[in-house]
Amino acid sequence: MKQQRKVIHVELKEPYEGKRHYYFGSITAIYELLPTEAVGVSKESLWNVLKNGEHKGRKAIIRYGTLHTKQSNRGIRKEKEV
């Protein structure tokens, strides 16, 4: 079975610390790295507008998507038979 994880892509129109593209696992994580002034929308407002999947603002385009990964057995230990 394939694993699915949510991902939030933030594309800034003006670079912040030399980068324009950022990827996050939650809305809260965005504001731990980027200031509200760089994003152009507050965390509380983003909770409401991102439900549609995308927010286009004056300073950034923020998209909500799904990251598809292949399930692996790495890290899963098999029980030894006695």
Backbone atoms as SQL, in Angstrom:
CREATE TABLE atoms (id INTEGER PRIMARY KEY, chain TEXT, resi INTEGER, resn TEXT, atom TEXT, x REAL, y REAL, z REAL);
INSERT INTO atoms VALUES
  (1, 'A', 1, 'MET', 'N', 0.839, -1.184, 0.000),
  (2, 'A', 1, 'MET', 'CA', 0.000, 0.000, 0.000),
  (3, 'A', 1, 'MET', 'C', 0.881, 1.243, 0.000),
  (4, 'A', 2, 'LYS', 'N', 0.531, 2.197, -0.808),
  (5, 'A', 2, 'LYS', 'CA', 1.306, 3.431, -0.891),
  (6, 'A', 2, 'LYS', 'C', 0.982, 4.354, 0.273),
  (7, 'A', 3, 'GLN', 'N', 1.997, 5.051, 0.728),
  (8, 'A', 3, 'GLN', 'CA', 1.811, 6.021, 1.791),
  (9, 'A', 3, 'GLN', 'C', 1.541, 7.387, 1.169),
  (10, 'A', 4, 'GLN', 'N', 0.698, 8.169, 1.811),
  (11, 'A', 4, 'GLN', 'CA', 0.422, 9.523, 1.349),
  (12, 'A', 4, 'GLN', 'C', 0.636, 10.482, 2.501),
  (13, 'A', 5, 'ARG', 'N', 1.352, 11.553, 2.225),
  (14, 'A', 5, 'ARG', 'CA', 1.598, 12.570, 3.227),
  (15, 'A', 5, 'ARG', 'C', 1.251, 13.923, 2.632),
  (16, 'A', 6, 'LYS', 'N', 0.756, 14.800, 3.493),
  (17, 'A', 6, 'LYS', 'CA', 0.438, 16.136, 3.010),
  (18, 'A', 6, 'LYS', 'C', 1.720, 16.965, 2.941),
  (19, 'A', 7, 'VAL', 'N', 1.755, 17.875, 2.002),
  (20, 'A', 7, 'VAL', 'CA', 2.890, 18.777, 1.857),
  (21, 'A', 7, 'VAL', 'C', 2.342, 20.143, 1.465),
  (22, 'A', 8, 'ILE', 'N', 2.954, 21.180, 2.008),
  (23, 'A', 8, 'ILE', 'CA', 2.551, 22.542, 1.683),
  (24, 'A', 8, 'ILE', 'C', 3.725, 23.218, 0.996),
  (25, 'A', 9, 'HIS', 'N', 3.508, 23.672, -0.230),
  (26, 'A', 9, 'HIS', 'CA', 4.539, 24.336, -1.016),
  (27, 'A', 9, 'HIS', 'C', 4.313, 25.840, -0.939),
  (28, 'A', 10, 'VAL', 'N', 5.320, 26.558, -0.482),
  (29, 'A', 10, 'VAL', 'CA', 5.262, 28.017, -0.409),
  (30, 'A', 10, 'VAL', 'C', 6.213, 28.565, -1.464),
  (31, 'A', 11, 'GLU', 'N', 5.663, 29.305, -2.427),
  (32, 'A', 11, 'GLU', 'CA', 6.456, 29.945, -3.469),
  (33, 'A', 11, 'GLU', 'C', 6.400, 31.454, -3.237),
  (34, 'A', 12, 'LEU', 'N', 7.526, 32.013, -2.803),
  (35, 'A', 12, 'LEU', 'CA', 7.588, 33.446, -2.519),
  (36, 'A', 12, 'LEU', 'C', 7.869, 34.215, -3.799),
  (37, 'A', 13, 'LYS', 'N', 7.243, 35.361, -3.954),
  (38, 'A', 13, 'LYS', 'CA', 7.491, 36.195, -5.128),
  (39, 'A', 13, 'LYS', 'C', 8.803, 36.957, -4.988),
  (40, 'A', 14, 'GLU', 'N', 9.213, 37.245, -3.761),
  (41, 'A', 14, 'GLU', 'CA', 10.513, 37.850, -3.464),
  (42, 'A', 14, 'GLU', 'C', 11.289, 36.866, -2.594),
  (43, 'A', 15, 'PRO', 'N', 12.535, 36.557, -2.933),
  (44, 'A', 15, 'PRO', 'CA', 13.303, 35.574, -2.146),
  (45, 'A', 15, 'PRO', 'C', 13.466, 35.982, -0.682),
  (46, 'A', 16, 'TYR', 'N', 13.435, 34.995, 0.196),
  (47, 'A', 16, 'TYR', 'CA', 13.713, 35.185, 1.612),
  (48, 'A', 16, 'TYR', 'C', 14.950, 34.358, 1.918),
  (49, 'A', 17, 'GLU', 'N', 15.998, 34.995, 2.364),
  (50, 'A', 17, 'GLU', 'CA', 17.289, 34.357, 2.629),
  (51, 'A', 17, 'GLU', 'C', 17.776, 33.583, 1.407),
  (52, 'A', 18, 'GLY', 'N', 17.558, 34.162, 0.221),
  (53, 'A', 18, 'GLY', 'CA', 18.072, 33.594, -1.014),
  (54, 'A', 18, 'GLY', 'C', 17.242, 32.483, -1.637),
  (55, 'A', 19, 'LYS', 'N', 16.116, 32.127, -1.038),
  (56, 'A', 19, 'LYS', 'CA', 15.282, 31.043, -1.571),
  (57, 'A', 19, 'LYS', 'C', 13.863, 31.534, -1.845),
  (58, 'A', 20, 'ARG', 'N', 13.256, 30.931, -2.868),
  (59, 'A', 20, 'ARG', 'CA', 11.868, 31.274, -3.193),
  (60, 'A', 20, 'ARG', 'C', 10.897, 30.124, -2.956),
  (61, 'A', 21, 'HIS', 'N', 11.392, 28.901, -2.926),
  (62, 'A', 21, 'HIS', 'CA', 10.539, 27.726, -2.775),
  (63, 'A', 21, 'HIS', 'C', 10.833, 27.038, -1.444),
  (64, 'A', 22, 'TYR', 'N', 9.785, 26.794, -0.689),
  (65, 'A', 22, 'TYR', 'CA', 9.882, 26.115, 0.600),
  (66, 'A', 22, 'TYR', 'C', 8.801, 25.039, 0.664),
  (67, 'A', 23, 'TYR', 'N', 9.100, 23.947, 1.372),
  (68, 'A', 23, 'TYR', 'CA', 8.154, 22.843, 1.520),
  (69, 'A', 23, 'TYR', 'C', 7.987, 22.533, 3.005),
  (70, 'A', 24, 'PHE', 'N', 6.741, 22.362, 3.436),
  (71, 'A', 24, 'PHE', 'CA', 6.438, 22.160, 4.846),
  (72, 'A', 24, 'PHE', 'C', 5.423, 21.038, 5.024),
  (73, 'A', 25, 'GLY', 'N', 5.395, 20.487, 6.231),
  (74, 'A', 25, 'GLY', 'CA', 4.438, 19.445, 6.569),
  (75, 'A', 25, 'GLY', 'C', 3.204, 19.970, 7.269),
  (76, 'A', 26, 'SER', 'N', 3.231, 21.243, 7.703),
  (77, 'A', 26, 'SER', 'CA', 2.071, 21.830, 8.368),
  (78, 'A', 26, 'SER', 'C', 2.110, 23.346, 8.228),
  (79, 'A', 27, 'ILE', 'N', 0.981, 23.960, 8.466),
  (80, 'A', 27, 'ILE', 'CA', 0.903, 25.419, 8.402),
  (81, 'A', 27, 'ILE', 'C', 1.729, 26.041, 9.521),
  (82, 'A', 28, 'THR', 'N', 1.717, 25.434, 10.687),
  (83, 'A', 28, 'THR', 'CA', 2.485, 25.954, 11.814),
  (84, 'A', 28, 'THR', 'C', 3.982, 25.959, 11.501),
  (85, 'A', 29, 'ALA', 'N', 4.454, 24.951, 10.792),
  (86, 'A', 29, 'ALA', 'CA', 5.886, 24.867, 10.445),
  (87, 'A', 29, 'ALA', 'C', 6.321, 26.021, 9.541),
  (88, 'A', 30, 'ILE', 'N', 5.408, 26.535, 8.736),
  (89, 'A', 30, 'ILE', 'CA', 5.736, 27.662, 7.857),
  (90, 'A', 30, 'ILE', 'C', 6.206, 28.849, 8.686),
  (91, 'A', 31, 'TYR', 'N', 5.474, 29.136, 9.743),
  (92, 'A', 31, 'TYR', 'CA', 5.737, 30.337, 10.535),
  (93, 'A', 31, 'TYR', 'C', 6.868, 30.155, 11.548),
  (94, 'A', 32, 'GLU', 'N', 7.381, 28.924, 11.694),
  (95, 'A', 32, 'GLU', 'CA', 8.577, 28.728, 12.504),
  (96, 'A', 32, 'GLU', 'C', 9.822, 29.123, 11.721),
  (97, 'A', 33, 'LEU', 'N', 9.740, 29.072, 10.385),
  (98, 'A', 33, 'LEU', 'CA', 10.880, 29.397, 9.537),
  (99, 'A', 33, 'LEU', 'C', 10.735, 30.758, 8.846),
  (100, 'A', 34, 'LEU', 'N', 9.530, 31.059, 8.383),
  (101, 'A', 34, 'LEU', 'CA', 9.298, 32.297, 7.628),
  (102, 'A', 34, 'LEU', 'C', 8.481, 33.283, 8.449),
  (103, 'A', 35, 'PRO', 'N', 8.851, 34.566, 8.408),
  (104, 'A', 35, 'PRO', 'CA', 8.031, 35.557, 9.115),
  (105, 'A', 35, 'PRO', 'C', 6.743, 35.853, 8.331),
  (106, 'A', 36, 'THR', 'N', 5.746, 36.315, 9.048),
  (107, 'A', 36, 'THR', 'CA', 4.465, 36.649, 8.427),
  (108, 'A', 36, 'THR', 'C', 4.636, 37.683, 7.322),
  (109, 'A', 37, 'GLU', 'N', 5.567, 38.609, 7.492),
  (110, 'A', 37, 'GLU', 'CA', 5.800, 39.647, 6.488),
  (111, 'A', 37, 'GLU', 'C', 6.271, 39.049, 5.159),
  (112, 'A', 38, 'ALA', 'N', 7.035, 37.969, 5.204),
  (113, 'A', 38, 'ALA', 'CA', 7.521, 37.336, 3.969),
  (114, 'A', 38, 'ALA', 'C', 6.419, 36.536, 3.283),
  (115, 'A', 39, 'VAL', 'N', 5.540, 35.925, 4.071),
  (116, 'A', 39, 'VAL', 'CA', 4.458, 35.106, 3.529),
  (117, 'A', 39, 'VAL', 'C', 3.305, 35.979, 3.038),
  (118, 'A', 40, 'GLY', 'N', 3.032, 37.044, 3.758),
  (119, 'A', 40, 'GLY', 'CA', 1.987, 37.970, 3.338),
  (120, 'A', 40, 'GLY', 'C', 0.596, 37.627, 3.849),
  (121, 'A', 41, 'VAL', 'N', 0.483, 36.589, 4.676),
  (122, 'A', 41, 'VAL', 'CA', -0.812, 36.211, 5.251),
  (123, 'A', 41, 'VAL', 'C', -0.529, 35.614, 6.624),
  (124, 'A', 42, 'SER', 'N', -1.411, 35.881, 7.572),
  (125, 'A', 42, 'SER', 'CA', -1.209, 35.360, 8.923),
  (126, 'A', 42, 'SER', 'C', -1.568, 33.882, 8.992),
  (127, 'A', 43, 'LYS', 'N', -1.067, 33.221, 10.018),
  (128, 'A', 43, 'LYS', 'CA', -1.322, 31.792, 10.192),
  (129, 'A', 43, 'LYS', 'C', -2.817, 31.526, 10.329),
  (130, 'A', 44, 'GLU', 'N', -3.503, 32.334, 11.085),
  (131, 'A', 44, 'GLU', 'CA', -4.937, 32.139, 11.303),
  (132, 'A', 44, 'GLU', 'C', -5.726, 32.282, 10.001),
  (133, 'A', 45, 'SER', 'N', -5.366, 33.262, 9.188),
  (134, 'A', 45, 'SER', 'CA', -6.051, 33.440, 7.905),
  (135, 'A', 45, 'SER', 'C', -5.751, 32.291, 6.958),
  (136, 'A', 46, 'LEU', 'N', -4.520, 31.810, 6.992),
  (137, 'A', 46, 'LEU', 'CA', -4.137, 30.722, 6.096),
  (138, 'A', 46, 'LEU', 'C', -4.892, 29.438, 6.413),
  (139, 'A', 47, 'TRP', 'N', -5.200, 29.203, 7.689),
  (140, 'A', 47, 'TRP', 'CA', -6.002, 28.029, 8.060),
  (141, 'A', 47, 'TRP', 'C', -7.335, 28.042, 7.316),
  (142, 'A', 48, 'ASN', 'N', -7.930, 29.215, 7.165),
  (143, 'A', 48, 'ASN', 'CA', -9.246, 29.318, 6.526),
  (144, 'A', 48, 'ASN', 'C', -9.170, 29.257, 5.004),
  (145, 'A', 49, 'VAL', 'N', -8.183, 29.916, 4.395),
  (146, 'A', 49, 'VAL', 'CA', -8.160, 30.009, 2.935),
  (147, 'A', 49, 'VAL', 'C', -7.507, 28.813, 2.261),
  (148, 'A', 50, 'LEU', 'N', -6.678, 28.062, 2.962),
  (149, 'A', 50, 'LEU', 'CA', -5.979, 26.942, 2.336),
  (150, 'A', 50, 'LEU', 'C', -6.854, 25.697, 2.201),
  (151, 'A', 51, 'LYS', 'N', -8.056, 25.734, 2.744),
  (152, 'A', 51, 'LYS', 'CA', -8.971, 24.598, 2.612),
  (153, 'A', 51, 'LYS', 'C', -9.308, 24.323, 1.146),
  (154, 'A', 52, 'ASN', 'N', -9.235, 25.340, 0.298),
  (155, 'A', 52, 'ASN', 'CA', -9.514, 25.185, -1.127),
  (156, 'A', 52, 'ASN', 'C', -8.334, 24.576, -1.874),
  (157, 'A', 53, 'GLY', 'N', -7.181, 24.442, -1.216),
  (158, 'A', 53, 'GLY', 'CA', -6.019, 23.831, -1.841),
  (159, 'A', 53, 'GLY', 'C', -4.964, 24.805, -2.314),
  (160, 'A', 54, 'GLU', 'N', -5.322, 26.081, -2.463),
  (161, 'A', 54, 'GLU', 'CA', -4.341, 27.059, -2.954),
  (162, 'A', 54, 'GLU', 'C', -4.698, 28.464, -2.481),
  (163, 'A', 55, 'HIS', 'N', -3.672, 29.238, -2.180),
  (164, 'A', 55, 'HIS', 'CA', -3.845, 30.632, -1.816),
  (165, 'A', 55, 'HIS', 'C', -2.868, 31.460, -2.637),
  (166, 'A', 56, 'LYS', 'N', -3.384, 32.398, -3.414),
  (167, 'A', 56, 'LYS', 'CA', -2.545, 33.302, -4.193),
  (168, 'A', 56, 'LYS', 'C', -2.634, 34.682, -3.564),
  (169, 'A', 57, 'GLY', 'N', -1.535, 35.114, -2.985),
  (170, 'A', 57, 'GLY', 'CA', -1.481, 36.420, -2.358),
  (171, 'A', 57, 'GLY', 'C', -0.507, 37.328, -3.081),
  (172, 'A', 58, 'ARG', 'N', -0.328, 38.536, -2.536),
  (173, 'A', 58, 'ARG', 'CA', 0.595, 39.487, -3.151),
  (174, 'A', 58, 'ARG', 'C', 2.047, 39.067, -2.979),
  (175, 'A', 59, 'LYS', 'N', 2.354, 38.361, -1.892),
  (176, 'A', 59, 'LYS', 'CA', 3.742, 38.017, -1.602),
  (177, 'A', 59, 'LYS', 'C', 4.080, 36.551, -1.823),
  (178, 'A', 60, 'ALA', 'N', 3.078, 35.675, -1.882),
  (179, 'A', 60, 'ALA', 'CA', 3.365, 34.249, -2.008),
  (180, 'A', 60, 'ALA', 'C', 2.187, 33.484, -2.593),
  (181, 'A', 61, 'ILE', 'N', 2.520, 32.362, -3.206),
  (182, 'A', 61, 'ILE', 'CA', 1.518, 31.392, -3.640),
  (183, 'A', 61, 'ILE', 'C', 1.742, 30.165, -2.767),
  (184, 'A', 62, 'ILE', 'N', 0.692, 29.725, -2.091),
  (185, 'A', 62, 'ILE', 'CA', 0.802, 28.610, -1.168),
  (186, 'A', 62, 'ILE', 'C', -0.149, 27.519, -1.642),
  (187, 'A', 63, 'ARG', 'N', 0.417, 26.336, -1.885),
  (188, 'A', 63, 'ARG', 'CA', -0.370, 25.219, -2.400),
  (189, 'A', 63, 'ARG', 'C', -0.318, 24.052, -1.427),
  (190, 'A', 64, 'TYR', 'N', -1.450, 23.391, -1.285),
  (191, 'A', 64, 'TYR', 'CA', -1.554, 22.195, -0.458),
  (192, 'A', 64, 'TYR', 'C', -1.587, 21.003, -1.399),
  (193, 'A', 65, 'GLY', 'N', -0.746, 20.008, -1.143),
  (194, 'A', 65, 'GLY', 'CA', -0.714, 18.850, -2.018),
  (195, 'A', 65, 'GLY', 'C', -0.448, 17.572, -1.248),
  (196, 'A', 66, 'THR', 'N', -0.301, 16.490, -2.001),
  (197, 'A', 66, 'THR', 'CA', -0.064, 15.185, -1.419),
  (198, 'A', 66, 'THR', 'C', 1.252, 14.644, -1.956),
  (199, 'A', 67, 'LEU', 'N', 2.070, 14.158, -1.058),
  (200, 'A', 67, 'LEU', 'CA', 3.336, 13.536, -1.416),
  (201, 'A', 67, 'LEU', 'C', 3.119, 12.028, -1.413),
  (202, 'A', 68, 'HIS', 'N', 3.320, 11.399, -2.557),
  (203, 'A', 68, 'HIS', 'CA', 3.111, 9.961, -2.678),
  (204, 'A', 68, 'HIS', 'C', 4.459, 9.264, -2.521),
  (205, 'A', 69, 'THR', 'N', 4.509, 8.269, -1.642),
  (206, 'A', 69, 'THR', 'CA', 5.738, 7.521, -1.428),
  (207, 'A', 69, 'THR', 'C', 5.453, 6.030, -1.512),
  (208, 'A', 70, 'LYS', 'N', 6.508, 5.281, -1.768),
  (209, 'A', 70, 'LYS', 'CA', 6.394, 3.832, -1.830),
  (210, 'A', 70, 'LYS', 'C', 6.697, 3.269, -0.459),
  (211, 'A', 71, 'GLN', 'N', 5.893, 2.326, -0.010),
  (212, 'A', 71, 'GLN', 'CA', 6.109, 1.714, 1.288),
  (213, 'A', 71, 'GLN', 'C', 7.330, 0.806, 1.214),
  (214, 'A', 72, 'SER', 'N', 8.136, 0.841, 2.248),
  (215, 'A', 72, 'SER', 'CA', 9.317, -0.015, 2.296),
  (216, 'A', 72, 'SER', 'C', 9.305, -0.841, 3.573),
  (217, 'A', 73, 'ASN', 'N', 10.153, -1.822, 3.609),
  (218, 'A', 73, 'ASN', 'CA', 10.290, -2.664, 4.795),
  (219, 'A', 73, 'ASN', 'C', 11.473, -2.225, 5.651),
  (220, 'A', 74, 'ARG', 'N', 12.112, -1.155, 5.268),
  (221, 'A', 74, 'ARG', 'CA', 13.269, -0.672, 5.986),
  (222, 'A', 74, 'ARG', 'C', 12.852, -0.248, 7.390),
  (223, 'A', 75, 'GLY', 'N', 13.596, -0.730, 8.356),
  (224, 'A', 75, 'GLY', 'CA', 13.305, -0.376, 9.746),
  (225, 'A', 75, 'GLY', 'C', 12.323, -1.298, 10.427),
  (226, 'A', 76, 'ILE', 'N', 11.715, -2.227, 9.681),
  (227, 'A', 76, 'ILE', 'CA', 10.766, -3.165, 10.267),
  (228, 'A', 76, 'ILE', 'C', 11.533, -4.437, 10.614),
  (229, 'A', 77, 'ARG', 'N', 11.491, -4.811, 11.868),
  (230, 'A', 77, 'ARG', 'CA', 12.209, -5.999, 12.326),
  (231, 'A', 77, 'ARG', 'C', 11.275, -7.210, 12.278),
  (232, 'A', 78, 'LYS', 'N', 11.813, -8.292, 11.783),
  (233, 'A', 78, 'LYS', 'CA', 11.064, -9.543, 11.759),
  (234, 'A', 78, 'LYS', 'C', 11.309, -10.278, 13.067),
  (235, 'A', 79, 'GLU', 'N', 10.256, -10.889, 13.592),
  (236, 'A', 79, 'GLU', 'CA', 10.398, -11.648, 14.835),
  (237, 'A', 79, 'GLU', 'C', 11.057, -12.991, 14.529),
  (238, 'A', 80, 'LYS', 'N', 11.995, -13.375, 15.366),
  (239, 'A', 80, 'LYS', 'CA', 12.683, -14.640, 15.188),
  (240, 'A', 80, 'LYS', 'C', 11.804, -15.773, 15.706),
  (241, 'A', 81, 'GLU', 'N', 11.800, -16.886, 14.947),
  (242, 'A', 81, 'GLU', 'CA', 11.046, -18.052, 15.384),
  (243, 'A', 81, 'GLU', 'C', 11.844, -18.787, 16.436),
  (244, 'A', 82, 'VAL', 'N', 11.174, -19.293, 17.469),
  (245, 'A', 82, 'VAL', 'CA', 11.844, -19.995, 18.553),
  (246, 'A', 82, 'VAL', 'C', 11.680, -21.480, 18.418);
